[in-house]
Amino acid sequence: MKSAGFVDVVFDGPPGHVAGRFAEVEDARGFGVGDLGEWVERPDGYCVLRIPDPRELARECAALRLVVGNLRSVGSELATRMERLHERDADTGPNDLACAYAMQKAVEDSADV
């Protein structure tokens, strides 16, 4: 099940001069989110729940999207080159060396992207 895109930091009371205590971090379904961050004791004596910065996660996702896009391009180019090899060597099929060369060339060409 896909999350609703948020987590709740749950306290046992509202903010105020006698604030509520931390209870749990839950997903949209009310399940505890144990792997959202890690508890760290800072040098100032405070304990904090350190949660990854969503802006950093967004940058990492954008970089991964570029990698996936490049891999798709390489796969497409490789498929095209393999089809050409099969057409060229219709009687016998391409040999292993020709296939390896096509793969290497597709990867090298994608490095320029």
PDB file as gemmi writes it, atoms N, CA and C in Angstrom:
CRYST1    1.000    1.000    1.000  90.00  90.00  90.00 P 1                      
ATOM      1  N   MET A   1       0.848  -1.196   0.000  1.00  0.00           N  
ATOM      2  CA  MET A   1       0.000   0.000   0.000  1.00  0.00           C  
ATOM      3  C   MET A   1       0.881   1.244   0.000  1.00  0.00           C  
ATOM      4  N   LYS A   2       0.602   2.171  -0.879  1.00  0.00           N  
ATOM      5  CA  LYS A   2       1.356   3.409  -0.974  1.00  0.00           C  
ATOM      6  C   LYS A   2       0.972   4.322   0.178  1.00  0.00           C  
ATOM      7  N   SER A   3       1.979   5.026   0.736  1.00  0.00           N  
ATOM      8  CA  SER A   3       1.688   5.934   1.839  1.00  0.00           C  
ATOM      9  C   SER A   3       0.972   7.164   1.303  1.00  0.00           C  
ATOM     10  N   ALA A   4       0.338   7.891   2.207  1.00  0.00           N  
ATOM     11  CA  ALA A   4      -0.385   9.103   1.816  1.00  0.00           C  
ATOM     12  C   ALA A   4       0.557  10.295   1.687  1.00  0.00           C  
ATOM     13  N   GLY A   5       1.860  10.072   1.854  1.00  0.00           N  
ATOM     14  CA  GLY A   5       2.822  11.138   1.668  1.00  0.00           C  
ATOM     15  C   GLY A   5       3.142  11.957   2.894  1.00  0.00           C  
ATOM     16  N   PHE A   6       2.755  11.495   4.053  1.00  0.00           N  
ATOM     17  CA  PHE A   6       3.092  12.239   5.263  1.00  0.00           C  
ATOM     18  C   PHE A   6       3.322  11.281   6.419  1.00  0.00           C  
ATOM     19  N   VAL A   7       3.963  11.811   7.453  1.00  0.00           N  
ATOM     20  CA  VAL A   7       4.099  11.096   8.719  1.00  0.00           C  
ATOM     21  C   VAL A   7       3.624  12.033   9.821  1.00  0.00           C  
ATOM     22  N   ASP A   8       3.149  11.445  10.884  1.00  0.00           N  
ATOM     23  CA  ASP A   8       2.726  12.224  12.052  1.00  0.00           C  
ATOM     24  C   ASP A   8       3.723  12.013  13.177  1.00  0.00           C  
ATOM     25  N   VAL A   9       4.163  13.111  13.791  1.00  0.00           N  
ATOM     26  CA  VAL A   9       4.941  13.030  15.023  1.00  0.00           C  
ATOM     27  C   VAL A   9       3.914  13.181  16.136  1.00  0.00           C  
ATOM     28  N   VAL A  10       3.715  12.113  16.907  1.00  0.00           N  
ATOM     29  CA  VAL A  10       2.617  12.030  17.867  1.00  0.00           C  
ATOM     30  C   VAL A  10       3.095  12.385  19.277  1.00  0.00           C  
ATOM     31  N   PHE A  11       2.330  13.249  19.930  1.00  0.00           N  
ATOM     32  CA  PHE A  11       2.577  13.612  21.325  1.00  0.00           C  
ATOM     33  C   PHE A  11       1.355  13.240  22.141  1.00  0.00           C  
ATOM     34  N   ASP A  12       1.535  13.100  23.452  1.00  0.00           N  
ATOM     35  CA  ASP A  12       0.399  12.716  24.286  1.00  0.00           C  
ATOM     36  C   ASP A  12      -0.396  13.916  24.792  1.00  0.00           C  
ATOM     37  N   GLY A  13      -0.130  15.091  24.242  1.00  0.00           N  
ATOM     38  CA  GLY A  13      -0.874  16.285  24.607  1.00  0.00           C  
ATOM     39  C   GLY A  13      -0.516  17.424  23.682  1.00  0.00           C  
ATOM     40  N   PRO A  14      -1.253  18.547  23.751  1.00  0.00           N  
ATOM     41  CA  PRO A  14      -1.005  19.679  22.857  1.00  0.00           C  
ATOM     42  C   PRO A  14       0.210  20.486  23.324  1.00  0.00           C  
ATOM     43  N   PRO A  15       0.714  21.342  22.425  1.00  0.00           N  
ATOM     44  CA  PRO A  15       1.791  22.234  22.862  1.00  0.00           C  
ATOM     45  C   PRO A  15       1.252  23.230  23.892  1.00  0.00           C  
ATOM     46  N   GLY A  16       2.101  23.718  24.718  1.00  0.00           N  
ATOM     47  CA  GLY A  16       1.685  24.688  25.735  1.00  0.00           C  
ATOM     48  C   GLY A  16       2.751  24.801  26.803  1.00  0.00           C  
ATOM     49  N   HIS A  17       2.397  25.485  27.915  1.00  0.00           N  
ATOM     50  CA  HIS A  17       3.391  25.664  28.969  1.00  0.00           C  
ATOM     51  C   HIS A  17       3.732  24.331  29.633  1.00  0.00           C  
ATOM     52  N   VAL A  18       2.812  23.371  29.587  1.00  0.00           N  
ATOM     53  CA  VAL A  18       3.099  21.997  29.996  1.00  0.00           C  
ATOM     54  C   VAL A  18       2.860  21.139  28.742  1.00  0.00           C  
ATOM     55  N   ALA A  19       3.886  21.072  27.930  1.00  0.00           N  
ATOM     56  CA  ALA A  19       3.734  20.426  26.630  1.00  0.00           C  
ATOM     57  C   ALA A  19       3.606  18.917  26.758  1.00  0.00           C  
ATOM     58  N   GLY A  20       2.990  18.330  25.726  1.00  0.00           N  
ATOM     59  CA  GLY A  20       2.878  16.881  25.678  1.00  0.00           C  
ATOM     60  C   GLY A  20       4.238  16.244  25.432  1.00  0.00           C  
ATOM     61  N   ARG A  21       4.316  14.989  25.815  1.00  0.00           N  
ATOM     62  CA  ARG A  21       5.560  14.239  25.594  1.00  0.00           C  
ATOM     63  C   ARG A  21       5.471  13.497  24.279  1.00  0.00           C  
ATOM     64  N   PHE A  22       6.646  13.290  23.687  1.00  0.00           N  
ATOM     65  CA  PHE A  22       6.725  12.543  22.442  1.00  0.00           C  
ATOM     66  C   PHE A  22       6.219  11.125  22.670  1.00  0.00           C  
ATOM     67  N   ALA A  23       5.409  10.618  21.724  1.00  0.00           N  
ATOM     68  CA  ALA A  23       4.903   9.256  21.825  1.00  0.00           C  
ATOM     69  C   ALA A  23       5.419   8.370  20.700  1.00  0.00           C  
ATOM     70  N   GLU A  24       5.307   8.828  19.453  1.00  0.00           N  
ATOM     71  CA  GLU A  24       5.624   7.945  18.315  1.00  0.00           C  
ATOM     72  C   GLU A  24       5.679   8.753  17.023  1.00  0.00           C  
ATOM     73  N   VAL A  25       6.315   8.167  16.017  1.00  0.00           N  
ATOM     74  CA  VAL A  25       6.241   8.689  14.653  1.00  0.00           C  
ATOM     75  C   VAL A  25       5.478   7.639  13.857  1.00  0.00           C  
ATOM     76  N   GLU A  26       4.372   8.058  13.216  1.00  0.00           N  
ATOM     77  CA  GLU A  26       3.483   7.113  12.526  1.00  0.00           C  
ATOM     78  C   GLU A  26       3.287   7.519  11.070  1.00  0.00           C  
ATOM     79  N   ASP A  27       3.020   6.511  10.230  1.00  0.00           N  
ATOM     80  CA  ASP A  27       2.658   6.806   8.844  1.00  0.00           C  
ATOM     81  C   ASP A  27       1.169   7.119   8.777  1.00  0.00           C  
ATOM     82  N   ALA A  28       0.657   7.359   7.576  1.00  0.00           N  
ATOM     83  CA  ALA A  28      -0.739   7.768   7.394  1.00  0.00           C  
ATOM     84  C   ALA A  28      -1.730   6.714   7.877  1.00  0.00           C  
ATOM     85  N   ARG A  29      -1.288   5.448   7.968  1.00  0.00           N  
ATOM     86  CA  ARG A  29      -2.176   4.381   8.422  1.00  0.00           C  
ATOM     87  C   ARG A  29      -2.129   4.181   9.935  1.00  0.00           C  
ATOM     88  N   GLY A  30      -1.243   4.940  10.600  1.00  0.00           N  
ATOM     89  CA  GLY A  30      -1.127   4.815  12.045  1.00  0.00           C  
ATOM     90  C   GLY A  30      -0.079   3.816  12.498  1.00  0.00           C  
ATOM     91  N   PHE A  31       0.706   3.288  11.571  1.00  0.00           N  
ATOM     92  CA  PHE A  31       1.768   2.344  11.921  1.00  0.00           C  
ATOM     93  C   PHE A  31       3.036   3.105  12.276  1.00  0.00           C  
ATOM     94  N   GLY A  32       3.755   2.606  13.277  1.00  0.00           N  
ATOM     95  CA  GLY A  32       5.020   3.223  13.667  1.00  0.00           C  
ATOM     96  C   GLY A  32       6.025   3.184  12.528  1.00  0.00           C  
ATOM     97  N   VAL A  33       6.767   4.271  12.405  1.00  0.00           N  
ATOM     98  CA  VAL A  33       7.788   4.373  11.367  1.00  0.00           C  
ATOM     99  C   VAL A  33       9.136   4.310  12.068  1.00  0.00           C  
ATOM    100  N   GLY A  34       9.637   3.088  12.240  1.00  0.00           N  
ATOM    101  CA  GLY A  34      10.874   2.895  12.976  1.00  0.00           C  
ATOM    102  C   GLY A  34      12.114   3.288  12.209  1.00  0.00           C  
ATOM    103  N   ASP A  35      12.040   3.307  10.882  1.00  0.00           N  
ATOM    104  CA  ASP A  35      13.234   3.570  10.098  1.00  0.00           C  
ATOM    105  C   ASP A  35      13.241   4.956   9.456  1.00  0.00           C  
ATOM    106  N   LEU A  36      12.450   5.858   9.970  1.00  0.00           N  
ATOM    107  CA  LEU A  36      12.378   7.204   9.404  1.00  0.00           C  
ATOM    108  C   LEU A  36      13.647   7.995   9.693  1.00  0.00           C  
ATOM    109  N   GLY A  37      14.233   7.767  10.838  1.00  0.00           N  
ATOM    110  CA  GLY A  37      15.435   8.485  11.240  1.00  0.00           C  
ATOM    111  C   GLY A  37      16.122   7.720  12.348  1.00  0.00           C  
ATOM    112  N   GLU A  38      17.011   8.404  13.037  1.00  0.00           N  
ATOM    113  CA  GLU A  38      17.691   7.745  14.154  1.00  0.00           C  
ATOM    114  C   GLU A  38      17.772   8.705  15.326  1.00  0.00           C  
ATOM    115  N   TRP A  39      17.710   8.137  16.519  1.00  0.00           N  
ATOM    116  CA  TRP A  39      17.831   8.939  17.723  1.00  0.00           C  
ATOM    117  C   TRP A  39      19.299   9.227  17.965  1.00  0.00           C  
ATOM    118  N   VAL A  40      19.583  10.517  18.228  1.00  0.00           N  
ATOM    119  CA  VAL A  40      20.961  10.962  18.454  1.00  0.00           C  
ATOM    120  C   VAL A  40      20.982  11.824  19.707  1.00  0.00           C  
ATOM    121  N   GLU A  41      21.970  11.578  20.570  1.00  0.00           N  
ATOM    122  CA  GLU A  41      22.151  12.459  21.719  1.00  0.00           C  
ATOM    123  C   GLU A  41      23.184  13.501  21.337  1.00  0.00           C  
ATOM    124  N   ARG A  42      22.766  14.748  21.326  1.00  0.00           N  
ATOM    125  CA  ARG A  42      23.659  15.828  20.923  1.00  0.00           C  
ATOM    126  C   ARG A  42      24.561  16.229  22.089  1.00  0.00           C  
ATOM    127  N   PRO A  43      25.667  16.914  21.785  1.00  0.00           N  
ATOM    128  CA  PRO A  43      26.576  17.373  22.845  1.00  0.00           C  
ATOM    129  C   PRO A  43      25.912  18.324  23.838  1.00  0.00           C  
ATOM    130  N   ASP A  44      24.827  19.012  23.431  1.00  0.00           N  
ATOM    131  CA  ASP A  44      24.148  19.942  24.339  1.00  0.00           C  
ATOM    132  C   ASP A  44      23.213  19.230  25.310  1.00  0.00           C  
ATOM    133  N   GLY A  45      23.164  17.884  25.231  1.00  0.00           N  
ATOM    134  CA  GLY A  45      22.343  17.115  26.161  1.00  0.00           C  
ATOM    135  C   GLY A  45      20.962  16.763  25.645  1.00  0.00           C  
ATOM    136  N   TYR A  46      20.522  17.387  24.563  1.00  0.00           N  
ATOM    137  CA  TYR A  46      19.219  17.073  23.994  1.00  0.00           C  
ATOM    138  C   TYR A  46      19.299  15.775  23.182  1.00  0.00           C  
ATOM    139  N   CYS A  47      18.202  15.021  23.216  1.00  0.00           N  
ATOM    140  CA  CYS A  47      18.064  13.861  22.338  1.00  0.00           C  
ATOM    141  C   CYS A  47      17.170  14.296  21.184  1.00  0.00           C  
ATOM    142  N   VAL A  48      17.586  13.962  19.969  1.00  0.00           N  
ATOM    143  CA  VAL A  48      16.829  14.372  18.796  1.00  0.00           C  
ATOM    144  C   VAL A  48      16.556  13.165  17.912  1.00  0.00           C  
ATOM    145  N   LEU A  49      15.439  13.212  17.234  1.00  0.00           N  
ATOM    146  CA  LEU A  49      15.162  12.236  16.198  1.00  0.00           C  
ATOM    147  C   LEU A  49      15.665  12.870  14.906  1.00  0.00           C  
ATOM    148  N   ARG A  50      16.805  12.378  14.393  1.00  0.00           N  
ATOM    149  CA  ARG A  50      17.428  12.954  13.205  1.00  0.00           C  
ATOM    150  C   ARG A  50      16.803  12.310  11.972  1.00  0.00           C  
ATOM    151  N   ILE A  51      16.073  13.131  11.199  1.00  0.00           N  
ATOM    152  CA  ILE A  51      15.354  12.690  10.002  1.00  0.00           C  
ATOM    153  C   ILE A  51      16.090  13.241   8.790  1.00  0.00           C  
ATOM    154  N   PRO A  52      16.321  12.417   7.745  1.00  0.00           N  
ATOM    155  CA  PRO A  52      17.004  12.923   6.550  1.00  0.00           C  
ATOM    156  C   PRO A  52      16.288  14.140   5.977  1.00  0.00           C  
ATOM    157  N   ASP A  53      17.073  15.089   5.497  1.00  0.00           N  
ATOM    158  CA  ASP A  53      16.542  16.303   4.885  1.00  0.00           C  
ATOM    159  C   ASP A  53      15.860  15.936   3.568  1.00  0.00           C  
ATOM    160  N   PRO A  54      14.564  16.206   3.420  1.00  0.00           N  
ATOM    161  CA  PRO A  54      13.861  15.837   2.186  1.00  0.00           C  
ATOM    162  C   PRO A  54      14.440  16.513   0.951  1.00  0.00           C  
ATOM    163  N   ARG A  55      15.068  17.673   1.122  1.00  0.00           N  
ATOM    164  CA  ARG A  55      15.687  18.335  -0.042  1.00  0.00           C  
ATOM    165  C   ARG A  55      16.860  17.508  -0.557  1.00  0.00           C  
ATOM    166  N   GLU A  56      17.615  16.901   0.352  1.00  0.00           N  
ATOM    167  CA  GLU A  56      18.733  16.052  -0.062  1.00  0.00           C  
ATOM    168  C   GLU A  56      18.206  14.797  -0.749  1.00  0.00           C  
ATOM    169  N   LEU A  57      17.139  14.230  -0.200  1.00  0.00           N  
ATOM    170  CA  LEU A  57      16.531  13.056  -0.830  1.00  0.00           C  
ATOM    171  C   LEU A  57      16.025  13.395  -2.226  1.00  0.00           C  
ATOM    172  N   ALA A  58      15.466  14.588  -2.401  1.00  0.00           N  
ATOM    173  CA  ALA A  58      14.979  15.002  -3.723  1.00  0.00           C  
ATOM    174  C   ALA A  58      16.135  15.113  -4.709  1.00  0.00           C  
ATOM    175  N   ARG A  59      17.287  15.638  -4.255  1.00  0.00           N  
ATOM    176  CA  ARG A  59      18.462  15.731  -5.136  1.00  0.00           C  
ATOM    177  C   ARG A  59      18.951  14.339  -5.528  1.00  0.00           C  
ATOM    178  N   GLU A  60      18.970  13.417  -4.560  1.00  0.00           N  
ATOM    179  CA  GLU A  60      19.399  12.054  -4.854  1.00  0.00           C  
ATOM    180  C   GLU A  60      18.442  11.383  -5.843  1.00  0.00           C  
ATOM    181  N   CYS A  61      17.138  11.607  -5.677  1.00  0.00           N  
ATOM    182  CA  CYS A  61      16.147  11.031  -6.604  1.00  0.00           C  
ATOM    183  C   CYS A  61      16.343  11.591  -8.012  1.00  0.00           C  
ATOM    184  N   ALA A  62      16.619  12.878  -8.122  1.00  0.00           N  
ATOM    185  CA  ALA A  62      16.834  13.484  -9.436  1.00  0.00           C  
ATOM    186  C   ALA A  62      18.065  12.871 -10.104  1.00  0.00           C  
ATOM    187  N   ALA A  63      19.127  12.661  -9.333  1.00  0.00           N  
ATOM    188  CA  ALA A  63      20.339  12.045  -9.893  1.00  0.00           C  
ATOM    189  C   ALA A  63      20.052  10.618 -10.339  1.00  0.00           C  
ATOM    190  N   LEU A  64      19.271   9.879  -9.553  1.00  0.00           N  
ATOM    191  CA  LEU A  64      18.921   8.507  -9.935  1.00  0.00           C  
ATOM    192  C   LEU A  64      18.056   8.476 -11.190  1.00  0.00           C  
ATOM    193  N   ARG A  65      17.167   9.458 -11.334  1.00  0.00           N  
ATOM    194  CA  ARG A  65      16.348   9.520 -12.556  1.00  0.00           C  
ATOM    195  C   ARG A  65      17.223   9.700 -13.795  1.00  0.00           C  
ATOM    196  N   LEU A  66      18.285  10.508 -13.668  1.00  0.00           N  
ATOM    197  CA  LEU A  66      19.213  10.680 -14.789  1.00  0.00           C  
ATOM    198  C   LEU A  66      19.914   9.374 -15.121  1.00  0.00           C  
ATOM    199  N   VAL A  67      20.343   8.659 -14.090  1.00  0.00           N  
ATOM    200  CA  VAL A  67      21.014   7.372 -14.311  1.00  0.00           C  
ATOM    201  C   VAL A  67      20.071   6.399 -15.001  1.00  0.00           C  
ATOM    202  N   VAL A  68      18.831   6.321 -14.522  1.00  0.00           N  
ATOM    203  CA  VAL A  68      17.850   5.411 -15.123  1.00  0.00           C  
ATOM    204  C   VAL A  68      17.595   5.809 -16.575  1.00  0.00           C  
ATOM    205  N   GLY A  69      17.497   7.101 -16.836  1.00  0.00           N  
ATOM    206  CA  GLY A  69      17.296   7.559 -18.205  1.00  0.00           C  
ATOM    207  C   GLY A  69      18.457   7.152 -19.106  1.00  0.00           C  
ATOM    208  N   ASN A  70      19.675   7.292 -18.587  1.00  0.00           N  
ATOM    209  CA  ASN A  70      20.848   6.878 -19.368  1.00  0.00           C  
ATOM    210  C   ASN A  70      20.843   5.375 -19.600  1.00  0.00           C  
ATOM    211  N   LEU A  71      20.468   4.604 -18.586  1.00  0.00           N  
ATOM    212  CA  LEU A  71      20.416   3.153 -18.750  1.00  0.00           C  
ATOM    213  C   LEU A  71      19.374   2.755 -19.791  1.00  0.00           C  
ATOM    214  N   ARG A  72      18.248   3.449 -19.800  1.00  0.00           N  
ATOM    215  CA  ARG A  72      17.223   3.166 -20.822  1.00  0.00           C  
ATOM    216  C   ARG A  72      17.766   3.471 -22.211  1.00  0.00           C  
ATOM    217  N   SER A  73      18.510   4.572 -22.332  1.00  0.00           N  
ATOM    218  CA  SER A  73      19.105   4.925 -23.628  1.00  0.00           C  
ATOM    219  C   SER A  73      20.091   3.856 -24.070  1.00  0.00           C  
ATOM    220  N   VAL A  74      20.919   3.398 -23.132  1.00  0.00           N  
ATOM    221  CA  VAL A  74      21.896   2.360 -23.463  1.00  0.00           C  
ATOM    222  C   VAL A  74      21.169   1.089 -23.889  1.00  0.00           C  
ATOM    223  N   GLY A  75      20.136   0.714 -23.148  1.00  0.00           N  
ATOM    224  CA  GLY A  75      19.377  -0.485 -23.494  1.00  0.00           C  
ATOM    225  C   GLY A  75      18.737  -0.379 -24.858  1.00  0.00           C  
ATOM    226  N   SER A  76      18.192   0.784 -25.162  1.00  0.00           N  
ATOM    227  CA  SER A  76      17.567   0.992 -26.463  1.00  0.00           C  
ATOM    228  C   SER A  76      18.603   0.913 -27.577  1.00  0.00           C  
ATOM    229  N   GLU A  77      19.742   1.572 -27.363  1.00  0.00           N  
ATOM    230  CA  GLU A  77      20.810   1.540 -28.366  1.00  0.00           C  
ATOM    231  C   GLU A  77      21.335   0.125 -28.541  1.00  0.00           C  
ATOM    232  N   LEU A  78      21.476  -0.598 -27.446  1.00  0.00           N  
ATOM    233  CA  LEU A  78      21.960  -1.978 -27.523  1.00  0.00           C  
ATOM    234  C   LEU A  78      20.980  -2.852 -28.299  1.00  0.00           C  
ATOM    235  N   ALA A  79      19.699  -2.692 -28.047  1.00  0.00           N  
ATOM    236  CA  ALA A  79      18.690  -3.476 -28.768  1.00  0.00           C  
ATOM    237  C   ALA A  79      18.759  -3.182 -30.266  1.00  0.00           C  
ATOM    238  N   THR A  80      18.919  -1.912 -30.613  1.00  0.00           N  
ATOM    239  CA  THR A  80      19.022  -1.539 -32.031  1.00  0.00           C  
ATOM    240  C   THR A  80      20.248  -2.184 -32.671  1.00  0.00           C  
ATOM    241  N   ARG A  81      21.377  -2.115 -31.986  1.00  0.00           N  
ATOM    242  CA  ARG A  81      22.609  -2.692 -32.530  1.00  0.00           C  
ATOM    243  C   ARG A  81      22.506  -4.214 -32.656  1.00  0.00           C  
ATOM    244  N   MET A  82      21.863  -4.850 -31.683  1.00  0.00           N  
ATOM    245  CA  MET A  82      21.712  -6.308 -31.752  1.00  0.00           C  
ATOM    246  C   MET A  82      20.795  -6.695 -32.918  1.00  0.00           C  
ATOM    247  N   GLU A  83      19.739  -5.913 -33.140  1.00  0.00           N  
ATOM    248  CA  GLU A  83      18.860  -6.180 -34.288  1.00  0.00           C  
ATOM    249  C   GLU A  83      19.634  -6.080 -35.592  1.00  0.00           C  
ATOM    250  N   ARG A  84      20.490  -5.046 -35.703  1.00  0.00           N  
ATOM    251  CA  ARG A  84      21.300  -4.897 -36.910  1.00  0.00           C  
ATOM    252  C   ARG A  84      22.230  -6.096 -37.105  1.00  0.00           C  
ATOM    253  N   LEU A  85      22.821  -6.564 -36.005  1.00  0.00           N  
ATOM    254  CA  LEU A  85      23.706  -7.739 -36.101  1.00  0.00           C  
ATOM    255  C   LEU A  85      22.939  -8.966 -36.570  1.00  0.00           C  
ATOM    256  N   HIS A  86      21.743  -9.152 -36.025  1.00  0.00           N  
ATOM    257  CA  HIS A  86      20.927 -10.309 -36.432  1.00  0.00           C  
ATOM    258  C   HIS A  86      20.531 -10.206 -37.902  1.00  0.00           C  
ATOM    259  N   GLU A  87      20.207  -8.994 -38.352  1.00  0.00           N  
ATOM    260  CA  GLU A  87      19.865  -8.816 -39.772  1.00  0.00           C  
ATOM    261  C   GLU A  87      21.080  -9.082 -40.657  1.00  0.00           C  
ATOM    262  N   ARG A  88      22.238  -8.585 -40.209  1.00  0.00           N  
ATOM    263  CA  ARG A  88      23.461  -8.756 -40.991  1.00  0.00           C  
ATOM    264  C   ARG A  88      23.867 -10.233 -41.079  1.00  0.00           C  
ATOM    265  N   ASP A  89      23.740 -10.929 -39.961  1.00  0.00           N  
ATOM    266  CA  ASP A  89      24.164 -12.330 -39.897  1.00  0.00           C  
ATOM    267  C   ASP A  89      22.939 -13.239 -39.804  1.00  0.00           C  
ATOM    268  N   ALA A  90      21.965 -13.004 -40.672  1.00  0.00           N  
ATOM    269  CA  ALA A  90      20.692 -13.729 -40.609  1.00  0.00           C  
ATOM    270  C   ALA A  90      20.870 -15.246 -40.693  1.00  0.00           C  
ATOM    271  N   ASP A  91      21.849 -15.715 -41.438  1.00  0.00           N  
ATOM    272  CA  ASP A  91      22.040 -17.166 -41.600  1.00  0.00           C  
ATOM    273  C   ASP A  91      22.552 -17.814 -40.309  1.00  0.00           C  
ATOM    274  N   THR A  92      23.561 -17.198 -39.719  1.00  0.00           N  
ATOM    275  CA  THR A  92      24.245 -17.830 -38.580  1.00  0.00           C  
ATOM    276  C   THR A  92      23.975 -17.149 -37.264  1.00  0.00           C  
ATOM    277  N   GLY A  93      23.486 -15.921 -37.298  1.00  0.00           N  
ATOM    278  CA  GLY A  93      23.338 -15.143 -36.080  1.00  0.00           C  
ATOM    279  C   GLY A  93      24.676 -14.518 -35.734  1.00  0.00           C  
ATOM    280  N   PRO A  94      24.677 -13.420 -34.991  1.00  0.00           N  
ATOM    281  CA  PRO A  94      25.935 -12.763 -34.661  1.00  0.00           C  
ATOM    282  C   PRO A  94      26.748 -13.630 -33.707  1.00  0.00           C  
ATOM    283  N   ASN A  95      28.068 -13.548 -33.828  1.00  0.00           N  
ATOM    284  CA  ASN A  95      28.905 -14.318 -32.910  1.00  0.00           C  
ATOM    285  C   ASN A  95      29.079 -13.571 -31.597  1.00  0.00           C  
ATOM    286  N   ASP A  96      29.642 -14.235 -30.605  1.00  0.00           N  
ATOM    287  CA  ASP A  96      29.790 -13.640 -29.272  1.00  0.00           C  
ATOM    288  C   ASP A  96      30.639 -12.372 -29.302  1.00  0.00           C  
ATOM    289  N   LEU A  97      31.674 -12.367 -30.121  1.00  0.00           N  
ATOM    290  CA  LEU A  97      32.541 -11.203 -30.197  1.00  0.00           C  
ATOM    291  C   LEU A  97      31.782  -9.996 -30.745  1.00  0.00           C  
ATOM    292  N   ALA A  98      30.970 -10.200 -31.760  1.00  0.00           N  
ATOM    293  CA  ALA A  98      30.182  -9.103 -32.320  1.00  0.00           C  
ATOM    294  C   ALA A  98      29.190  -8.573 -31.295  1.00  0.00           C  
ATOM    295  N   CYS A  99      28.578  -9.463 -30.530  1.00  0.00           N  
ATOM    296  CA  CYS A  99      27.629  -9.047 -29.484  1.00  0.00           C  
ATOM    297  C   CYS A  99      28.345  -8.242 -28.397  1.00  0.00           C  
ATOM    298  N   ALA A 100      29.497  -8.738 -27.979  1.00  0.00           N  
ATOM    299  CA  ALA A 100      30.266  -8.040 -26.945  1.00  0.00           C  
ATOM    300  C   ALA A 100      30.685  -6.655 -27.430  1.00  0.00           C  
ATOM    301  N   TYR A 101      31.102  -6.564 -28.690  1.00  0.00           N  
ATOM    302  CA  TYR A 101      31.487  -5.275 -29.245  1.00  0.00           C  
ATOM    303  C   TYR A 101      30.297  -4.313 -29.262  1.00  0.00           C  
ATOM    304  N   ALA A 102      29.149  -4.794 -29.663  1.00  0.00           N  
ATOM    305  CA  ALA A 102      27.951  -3.943 -29.713  1.00  0.00           C  
ATOM    306  C   ALA A 102      27.612  -3.418 -28.326  1.00  0.00           C  
ATOM    307  N   MET A 103      27.719  -4.283 -27.316  1.00  0.00           N  
ATOM    308  CA  MET A 103      27.434  -3.864 -25.943  1.00  0.00           C  
ATOM    309  C   MET A 103      28.442  -2.809 -25.482  1.00  0.00           C  
ATOM    310  N   GLN A 104      29.724  -3.065 -25.720  1.00  0.00           N  
ATOM    311  CA  GLN A 104      30.762  -2.134 -25.305  1.00  0.00           C  
ATOM    312  C   GLN A 104      30.565  -0.779 -25.978  1.00  0.00           C  
ATOM    313  N   LYS A 105      30.296  -0.781 -27.264  1.00  0.00           N  
ATOM    314  CA  LYS A 105      30.116   0.458 -28.014  1.00  0.00           C  
ATOM    315  C   LYS A 105      28.896   1.238 -27.511  1.00  0.00           C  
ATOM    316  N   ALA A 106      27.805   0.537 -27.207  1.00  0.00           N  
ATOM    317  CA  ALA A 106      26.607   1.211 -26.684  1.00  0.00           C  
ATOM    318  C   ALA A 106      26.899   1.888 -25.360  1.00  0.00           C  
ATOM    319  N   VAL A 107      27.653   1.214 -24.482  1.00  0.00           N  
ATOM    320  CA  VAL A 107      27.999   1.790 -23.180  1.00  0.00           C  
ATOM    321  C   VAL A 107      28.926   2.979 -23.363  1.00  0.00           C  
ATOM    322  N   GLU A 108      29.938   2.848 -24.229  1.00  0.00           N  
ATOM    323  CA  GLU A 108      30.860   3.964 -24.466  1.00  0.00           C  
ATOM    324  C   GLU A 108      30.124   5.185 -25.014  1.00  0.00           C  
ATOM    325  N   ASP A 109      29.238   4.954 -25.958  1.00  0.00           N  
ATOM    326  CA  ASP A 109      28.494   6.062 -26.554  1.00  0.00           C  
ATOM    327  C   ASP A 109      27.582   6.738 -25.537  1.00  0.00           C  
ATOM    328  N   SER A 110      27.049   5.961 -24.589  1.00  0.00           N  
ATOM    329  CA  SER A 110      26.153   6.537 -23.584  1.00  0.00           C  
ATOM    330  C   SER A 110      26.908   7.399 -22.587  1.00  0.00           C  
ATOM    331  N   ALA A 111      28.218   7.172 -22.443  1.00  0.00           N  
ATOM    332  CA  ALA A 111      29.004   7.968 -21.516  1.00  0.00           C  
ATOM    333  C   ALA A 111      29.069   9.413 -21.966  1.00  0.00           C  
ATOM    334  N   ASP A 112      28.843   9.662 -23.241  1.00  0.00           N  
ATOM    335  CA  ASP A 112      28.865  11.023 -23.771  1.00  0.00           C  
ATOM    336  C   ASP A 112      27.571  11.770 -23.488  1.00  0.00           C  
ATOM    337  N   VAL A 113      26.524  11.056 -23.029  1.00  0.00           N  
ATOM    338  CA  VAL A 113      25.218  11.664 -22.807  1.00  0.00           C  
ATOM    339  C   VAL A 113      25.255  12.544 -21.581  1.00  0.00           C  
TER     340      VAL A 113                                                      
END                                                                             
